[in-house]
């Protein structure tokens, strides 16, 4: 059997304190039972790192990007893109504002690339941990 070549992929773990303050709540998704891979499994949002996740224009729109090399930024952008595509959760805000602006982007699914598609002005940075934590 030929060796399996790993493909770049990323996952996002969204955590918050439980309302009772007794621990953490973890956000997971239930995979569609009709899909071929991991059908019906509980999974963290994430997936394949795409070439567009490393587009040079994204760096200026990501908070904390100066502290990241190109690969680190590409993996973080991929995680945020996958989170949005799979769950509708967008970790972004307008530059200079503390308020999320999901209502302003309407039907834009991807975080960029064509000049006329628009870009978030700031994407929340992820913190390295045991992987990356939002």
C-alpha positions as protocol buffer text, in pm:
chain_id: "A"
residue {
  index: 1
  type: UNK
  ca { x: 0 y: 0 z: 0 }
}
residue {
  index: 2
  type: UNK
  ca { x: 147 y: 340 z: -95 }
}
residue {
  index: 3
  type: UNK
  ca { x: 201 y: 589 z: 187 }
}
residue {
  index: 4
  type: UNK
  ca { x: -81 y: 833 z: 249 }
}
residue {
  index: 5
  type: UNK
  ca { x: 18 y: 1194 z: 193 }
}
residue {
  index: 6
  type: UNK
  ca { x: -137 y: 1426 z: 453 }
}
residue {
  index: 7
  type: UNK
  ca { x: -328 y: 1730 z: 326 }
}
residue {
  index: 8
  type: UNK
  ca { x: -320 y: 2063 z: 509 }
}
residue {
  index: 9
  type: UNK
  ca { x: -635 y: 2098 z: 719 }
}
residue {
  index: 10
  type: UNK
  ca { x: -749 y: 2293 z: 1021 }
}
residue {
  index: 11
  type: UNK
  ca { x: -1014 y: 2279 z: 1293 }
}
residue {
  index: 12
  type: UNK
  ca { x: -1162 y: 2547 z: 1514 }
}
residue {
  index: 13
  type: UNK
  ca { x: -1256 y: 2486 z: 1876 }
}
residue {
  index: 14
  type: UNK
  ca { x: -1505 y: 2741 z: 2008 }
}
residue {
  index: 15
  type: UNK
  ca { x: -1516 y: 2739 z: 2388 }
}
residue {
  index: 16
  type: UNK
  ca { x: -1709 y: 2942 z: 2642 }
}
residue {
  index: 17
  type: UNK
  ca { x: -1769 y: 2928 z: 3013 }
}
residue {
  index: 18
  type: UNK
  ca { x: -2080 y: 2735 z: 3108 }
}
residue {
  index: 19
  type: UNK
  ca { x: -2359 y: 2952 z: 3246 }
}
residue {
  index: 20
  type: UNK
  ca { x: -2321 y: 2791 z: 3585 }
}
residue {
  index: 21
  type: UNK
  ca { x: -1951 y: 2878 z: 3580 }
}
residue {
  index: 22
  type: UNK
  ca { x: -1867 y: 2514 z: 3642 }
}
residue {
  index: 23
  type: UNK
  ca { x: -1671 y: 2442 z: 3330 }
}
residue {
  index: 24
  type: UNK
  ca { x: -1656 y: 2495 z: 2957 }
}
residue {
  index: 25
  type: UNK
  ca { x: -1903 y: 2444 z: 2675 }
}
residue {
  index: 26
  type: UNK
  ca { x: -1759 y: 2323 z: 2344 }
}
residue {
  index: 27
  type: UNK
  ca { x: -1919 y: 2400 z: 2007 }
}
residue {
  index: 28
  type: UNK
  ca { x: -1941 y: 2099 z: 1775 }
}
residue {
  index: 29
  type: UNK
  ca { x: -2134 y: 2011 z: 1460 }
}
residue {
  index: 30
  type: UNK
  ca { x: -2326 y: 1696 z: 1375 }
}
residue {
  index: 31
  type: UNK
  ca { x: -2221 y: 1567 z: 1033 }
}
residue {
  index: 32
  type: UNK
  ca { x: -2496 y: 1489 z: 788 }
}
residue {
  index: 33
  type: UNK
  ca { x: -2574 y: 1116 z: 801 }
}
residue {
  index: 34
  type: UNK
  ca { x: -2597 y: 1116 z: 419 }
}
residue {
  index: 35
  type: UNK
  ca { x: -2232 y: 1211 z: 354 }
}
residue {
  index: 36
  type: UNK
  ca { x: -1965 y: 950 z: 285 }
}
residue {
  index: 37
  type: UNK
  ca { x: -1701 y: 1069 z: 534 }
}
residue {
  index: 38
  type: UNK
  ca { x: -1771 y: 1053 z: 910 }
}
residue {
  index: 39
  type: UNK
  ca { x: -2148 y: 1042 z: 858 }
}
residue {
  index: 40
  type: UNK
  ca { x: -2341 y: 1130 z: 1173 }
}
residue {
  index: 41
  type: UNK
  ca { x: -2026 y: 1211 z: 1373 }
}
residue {
  index: 42
  type: UNK
  ca { x: -1985 y: 1502 z: 1612 }
}
residue {
  index: 43
  type: UNK
  ca { x: -1701 y: 1714 z: 1474 }
}
residue {
  index: 44
  type: UNK
  ca { x: -1526 y: 2044 z: 1525 }
}
residue {
  index: 45
  type: UNK
  ca { x: -1575 y: 2292 z: 1237 }
}
residue {
  index: 46
  type: UNK
  ca { x: -1286 y: 2282 z: 996 }
}
residue {
  index: 47
  type: UNK
  ca { x: -1155 y: 2131 z: 680 }
}
residue {
  index: 48
  type: UNK
  ca { x: -907 y: 2154 z: 397 }
}
residue {
  index: 49
  type: UNK
  ca { x: -677 y: 2455 z: 368 }
}
residue {
  index: 50
  type: UNK
  ca { x: -747 y: 2605 z: 24 }
}
residue {
  index: 51
  type: UNK
  ca { x: -502 y: 2798 z: -193 }
}
residue {
  index: 52
  type: UNK
  ca { x: -717 y: 3112 z: -160 }
}
residue {
  index: 53
  type: UNK
  ca { x: -670 y: 3106 z: 219 }
}
residue {
  index: 54
  type: UNK
  ca { x: -315 y: 3229 z: 162 }
}
residue {
  index: 55
  type: UNK
  ca { x: -407 y: 3517 z: -69 }
}
residue {
  index: 56
  type: UNK
  ca { x: -178 y: 3816 z: -4 }
}
residue {
  index: 57
  type: UNK
  ca { x: -470 y: 4059 z: 30 }
}
residue {
  index: 58
  type: UNK
  ca { x: -597 y: 3877 z: 340 }
}
residue {
  index: 59
  type: UNK
  ca { x: -299 y: 3975 z: 557 }
}
residue {
  index: 60
  type: UNK
  ca { x: -403 y: 4341 z: 578 }
}
residue {
  index: 61
  type: UNK
  ca { x: -751 y: 4238 z: 700 }
}
residue {
  index: 62
  type: UNK
  ca { x: -645 y: 4004 z: 981 }
}
residue {
  index: 63
  type: UNK
  ca { x: -575 y: 4135 z: 1328 }
}
residue {
  index: 64
  type: UNK
  ca { x: -243 y: 4011 z: 1464 }
}
residue {
  index: 65
  type: UNK
  ca { x: -125 y: 3899 z: 1120 }
}
residue {
  index: 66
  type: UNK
  ca { x: 212 y: 4071 z: 1165 }
}
residue {
  index: 67
  type: UNK
  ca { x: 303 y: 3812 z: 1428 }
}
residue {
  index: 68
  type: UNK
  ca { x: 224 y: 3519 z: 1196 }
}
residue {
  index: 69
  type: UNK
  ca { x: 421 y: 3366 z: 912 }
}
residue {
  index: 70
  type: UNK
  ca { x: 239 y: 3295 z: 585 }
}
residue {
  index: 71
  type: UNK
  ca { x: 155 y: 2934 z: 673 }
}
residue {
  index: 72
  type: UNK
  ca { x: 20 y: 3023 z: 1019 }
}
residue {
  index: 73
  type: UNK
  ca { x: -201 y: 3292 z: 869 }
}
residue {
  index: 74
  type: UNK
  ca { x: -321 y: 3060 z: 592 }
}
residue {
  index: 75
  type: UNK
  ca { x: -426 y: 2795 z: 845 }
}
residue {
  index: 76
  type: UNK
  ca { x: -607 y: 3053 z: 1060 }
}
residue {
  index: 77
  type: UNK
  ca { x: -792 y: 3202 z: 762 }
}
residue {
  index: 78
  type: UNK
  ca { x: -891 y: 2851 z: 652 }
}
residue {
  index: 79
  type: UNK
  ca { x: -1026 y: 2774 z: 998 }
}
residue {
  index: 80
  type: UNK
  ca { x: -1231 y: 3092 z: 1007 }
}
residue {
  index: 81
  type: UNK
  ca { x: -1360 y: 3033 z: 653 }
}
residue {
  index: 82
  type: UNK
  ca { x: -1459 y: 2676 z: 733 }
}
residue {
  index: 83
  type: UNK
  ca { x: -1627 y: 2786 z: 1057 }
}
residue {
  index: 84
  type: UNK
  ca { x: -1836 y: 3037 z: 862 }
}
residue {
  index: 85
  type: UNK
  ca { x: -1919 y: 2797 z: 579 }
}
residue {
  index: 86
  type: UNK
  ca { x: -2018 y: 2511 z: 808 }
}
residue {
  index: 87
  type: UNK
  ca { x: -2194 y: 2694 z: 1090 }
}
residue {
  index: 88
  type: UNK
  ca { x: -2267 y: 3051 z: 978 }
}
residue {
  index: 89
  type: UNK
  ca { x: -2049 y: 3184 z: 1262 }
}
residue {
  index: 90
  type: UNK
  ca { x: -1829 y: 3470 z: 1143 }
}
residue {
  index: 91
  type: UNK
  ca { x: -1557 y: 3590 z: 1379 }
}
residue {
  index: 92
  type: UNK
  ca { x: -1509 y: 3933 z: 1227 }
}
residue {
  index: 93
  type: UNK
  ca { x: -1577 y: 4298 z: 1299 }
}
residue {
  index: 94
  type: UNK
  ca { x: -1542 y: 4629 z: 1121 }
}
residue {
  index: 95
  type: UNK
  ca { x: -1199 y: 4787 z: 1176 }
}
residue {
  index: 96
  type: UNK
  ca { x: -1202 y: 5026 z: 1469 }
}
residue {
  index: 97
  type: UNK
  ca { x: -1525 y: 4879 z: 1608 }
}
residue {
  index: 98
  type: UNK
  ca { x: -1594 y: 4623 z: 1876 }
}
residue {
  index: 99
  type: UNK
  ca { x: -1931 y: 4529 z: 1720 }
}
residue {
  index: 100
  type: UNK
  ca { x: -1974 y: 4225 z: 1491 }
}
residue {
  index: 101
  type: UNK
  ca { x: -2104 y: 4317 z: 1148 }
}
residue {
  index: 102
  type: UNK
  ca { x: -2247 y: 3995 z: 1007 }
}
residue {
  index: 103
  type: UNK
  ca { x: -2567 y: 4175 z: 905 }
}
residue {
  index: 104
  type: UNK
  ca { x: -2364 y: 4402 z: 675 }
}
residue {
  index: 105
  type: UNK
  ca { x: -2215 y: 4128 z: 459 }
}
residue {
  index: 106
  type: UNK
  ca { x: -2536 y: 3968 z: 338 }
}
residue {
  index: 107
  type: UNK
  ca { x: -2475 y: 3672 z: 112 }
}
residue {
  index: 108
  type: UNK
  ca { x: -2094 y: 3675 z: 97 }
}
residue {
  index: 109
  type: UNK
  ca { x: -1983 y: 3323 z: 189 }
}
residue {
  index: 110
  type: UNK
  ca { x: -1610 y: 3345 z: 144 }
}
residue {
  index: 111
  type: UNK
  ca { x: -1376 y: 3590 z: 308 }
}
residue {
  index: 112
  type: UNK
  ca { x: -1245 y: 3731 z: -19 }
}
residue {
  index: 113
  type: UNK
  ca { x: -1055 y: 3694 z: -329 }
}
residue {
  index: 114
  type: UNK
  ca { x: -1221 y: 3863 z: -627 }
}
residue {
  index: 115
  type: UNK
  ca { x: -1172 y: 4238 z: -589 }
}
residue {
  index: 116
  type: UNK
  ca { x: -1546 y: 4300 z: -609 }
}
residue {
  index: 117
  type: UNK
  ca { x: -1641 y: 4031 z: -353 }
}
residue {
  index: 118
  type: UNK
  ca { x: -1555 y: 4251 z: -58 }
}
residue {
  index: 119
  type: UNK
  ca { x: -1348 y: 4170 z: 248 }
}
residue {
  index: 120
  type: UNK
  ca { x: -1395 y: 4194 z: 620 }
}
residue {
  index: 121
  type: UNK
  ca { x: -1193 y: 4487 z: 745 }
}
residue {
  index: 122
  type: UNK
  ca { x: -1071 y: 4287 z: 1042 }
}
residue {
  index: 123
  type: UNK
  ca { x: -1078 y: 3920 z: 1127 }
}
residue {
  index: 124
  type: UNK
  ca { x: -1033 y: 3823 z: 1491 }
}
residue {
  index: 125
  type: UNK
  ca { x: -695 y: 3665 z: 1560 }
}
residue {
  index: 126
  type: UNK
  ca { x: -675 y: 3311 z: 1690 }
}
residue {
  index: 127
  type: UNK
  ca { x: -455 y: 3221 z: 1983 }
}
residue {
  index: 128
  type: UNK
  ca { x: -218 y: 2928 z: 1960 }
}
residue {
  index: 129
  type: UNK
  ca { x: -297 y: 2672 z: 2225 }
}
residue {
  index: 130
  type: UNK
  ca { x: -335 y: 2301 z: 2182 }
}
residue {
  index: 131
  type: UNK
  ca { x: -404 y: 2381 z: 1819 }
}
residue {
  index: 132
  type: UNK
  ca { x: -574 y: 2717 z: 1777 }
}
residue {
  index: 133
  type: UNK
  ca { x: -844 y: 2856 z: 2004 }
}
residue {
  index: 134
  type: UNK
  ca { x: -1070 y: 3146 z: 1904 }
}
